[in-house]
């Protein structure tokens, strides 16, 4: 970090561009997720001019080193350097990437550092860049859980709510957002071994996935309230097709 002309400057910060849109005639506004400074809005001046070298670097789902300055809420981009190593997303993994980005835009507060969440995001994007469309579910469920944990909305998936005792392997449990795992005799409850598999990020048993999806949907829906996720609806529409 350096200071020049009274303006705070950040140099070579690992970051991803979550979203961008044109601003004025020749510029863009970037919604950026950085490792040490959280989510930021950065003004990329003149990047839409013909011949701009930075424009081709500002790619989604690609690791960047960004430098910017500015003490206010809106920062100004100074430089952007692409860090090679990840393949470009396409097809269903690309749509899943848009979904993950929308989660961060909805729930990640501005300018609150969260290096653990940045690492989880990086790992999710890297995993999506390496797999086929049939194996996206474990990546999405794992990221959703990590995001909730990193933002303080998670629960202990190996403990009973209220008593904090380890789950009884012979019992079934229901997940209740804001409370955790509650014992249940309902036929709709989940056996403890499947919950512990989710806790260990073990999706080798495919029976874990529907439960994990249900729990994450419950938690995210509670946080959204009456709002909805545009990318989730798009994924649902594609599944119907």
Buried (B, 14 or more C-beta within 10 A) or exposed (E): EEEEEEBBBBEEBBBBBBBBEEBEEBBBBBBBBBBEBBBBEBBBBBBBEEEBEBBEBBBBBBBBBBBBBBEEEEBBBBBBEBEEEBEEBEEBBBBBBBBBBBBBBEBBEEEEEBEEBBEBBBBBBBBBBEBEEEBBBBBBBBBBBBBBBBBEBBBBBBBBBEEEEEBEEEBBBBBEBEEBBEBBEEEEBBBBEBBBBBBEBEBEEEEBBEBBBEBBEEBBBEBEEEEEBEBBEBBEEEEEE
